Amino acid sequence: MRTGFLRRARREGFILVAVLFAITVLLSAATGLAWFVRGQVRQVEREKEGLMARSVALVTARQLAAGLGYDRNDYDSPQERWFGPHMVPIEEVGIALLTFLPGDGKISLDGLFLPDGETMRLEMEEPWRRIWERLDQPRMEQVLLDYMDGNATPRLGGAEREDFPNHVPADLSELLACPGMTPAILYGDPEREMPGLADFVSPWGGKRINVNVAGREVLSVLDDAVTLDVADSVIEARDQKPFESLRDLTERGGIDEAALPRLSSLVGFKSETFRAEMQVQLLNGAQRHFEVIFRKRNNVTDILLWKER
């Protein structure tokens, strides 16, 4: 009797353990399924938020492109009321925080070369040389041209290699792959108060530098007559009123009239490229950031670059 009782108790105990184990497994599976479903729902929500924010940014970009077609001024300046920061409320969606500015304030890397992509423009040779003097890296002057130009023929003082891309990069960070290039050379060295190549050049831009946008570093390498002090005078004058002609540069900017023939093919007062930074904030608090580069030619505006993060 006692032996049968023990066997039955053990069997019932085993069954109870098995049942409890099964329940545990089922509960774990249900919990895992719930987390999976929740993750899937959240993923769908994120995709929906992304699509909504992207739609807002795309509509805004199209409106900006259309608006540029109506700008018939003789100059482009950040002082114009349609440039600068704006807040655009979007009913039942959220708000778009927009910063829209004219470009061409730096030397365009693409603009260094003639249409063949190989020959350097004559008027760009001296500014390019001055940049590397300012950076105290004269050895990089020809090496970087070999890295970007459209052929595999080494320049005098250059260093052509098989792994060179031989095209202008879409992002300046790509230049870090060029032999001899370092982050300090590209972005500057604050400890030494040294500028970087990024202070002078951009992958995007027209053939001329817009003097209503260019910084003092860029202005000061365009011609020997434009020292840093003269560049400061130009910036001070344009803050009062944007420049519209070369004559303006001598009368209000303090640039020697003898320098105008040399500057005539380098500088302008209109921009060919424009940049928009958009932060779309939805009603639920979700945010998306967008960067858009526009190019305007003959009153036709195209989107050159679209970045989302």
Secondary structure, 3 states (H helix, E strand, C coil): CHHHHHHHHHHHHHHHHHHHHHHHHHHHHHHHHHHHHHHHHHHHHHHHHHHHHHHHHHHHHHHHHHHHCCCCCCCCCCCCCCCEEEEEEECCCEEEEEEEEECCCCEECHHHECCCCCCECHHHHHHHHHHHHHCCCCCHHHHHHHHHCCCCCCCCCCCCCCCCCCCCCCCHHHHHHCCCCCHHHHHCEHHHCECCHHHCEECCCCCCEECCCCCHHHHCCCCCCCCHHHHHHHHHHHHHCCCCCHHHHHHCCCCCHHHHHHHCCCEECCCCEEEEEEEEEECCCCEEEEEEEEEEECCEEEEEEEEEC
